Amino acid sequence: MNAIPARLDHLVLATPDLAATVADFTRRTGVAPAPGGVHVGFGTRNYLVSLGGRSYLEIIGPDPEQPEPSGPRPFDVDELATARTVTWAVSPPDLDAAVAGARARGYDPGRIHPMSRRRPDGTLLEWRLTDGDTAHPSGLVPFLIDWQASDHPTASALPATPLLALSATAPDPDEIRPLLAAVEAELALSEGPFGLSFTVDTPRGPVTF
């Protein structure tokens, strides 16, 4: 199995304190993440780092410049005590067909929702993704994303820390493997508490989060 999953779109590092996590990433890697944009109405914003090719790391947390959202912030950032890699995303060639195929194989990745944000330069990015109560709560099964006609986030010359490996642990890996197969994703799994781990190459050597 490859150390880097095929069709990896991005990893999600969620945090209750965005500024502190961005500063910690910069200190550990020597690479400063770039501002991504604001998720208006959701109470979050993000910073981005390229992982090589069309893959990137999203660091997401509460946006202090927005009012409190009407519902929970994405990725349950309000419930986190510390920064954590909470999930990941893959980009299938056909999002609708991938969702239908996953359901036919016994796993429902959730409904498809439209999303958007503006980059700091004002460019509007629009995408669709799966997100719902039917997704596996561990975050180990990736959600599916389609950037449609928008520029991919990696098209904006992001600072880079190439991804060396992505792996996960689960109390029962055999429970997770069929769900990964349903969305046609591969992930190195071993036994342990639910968790995702990734290693990036940096000016300061390999760093694992």
BELQUI-V922019 format. One record per run of one state. SS is the DSSP state (2 for helix, 1 for strand, 0 for the rest). FROM is the first residue (numbers start at 0). LEN is the number of residues. If there is no record, write none. Layout:
ss = {SS,SS}
from = {FROM,FROM}
len = {LEN,LEN}
This chain:
ss = {0,1,0,2,0,1,0,1,0,1,0,2,0,1,0,2,0,1,0,1,0,1,0,2,0,1,0,1,0,2,0,1,0,1,0,1,0}
from = {0,7,15,17,29,33,39,43,52,54,62,73,79,83,90,94,104,111,119,123,130,142,146,152,156,159,160,162,170,172,182,187,191,194,200,206,208}
len = {7,8,2,12,4,6,4,9,2,8,11,6,4,7,4,10,7,8,4,7,12,4,6,4,3,1,2,8,2,10,5,4,3,6,6,2,1}
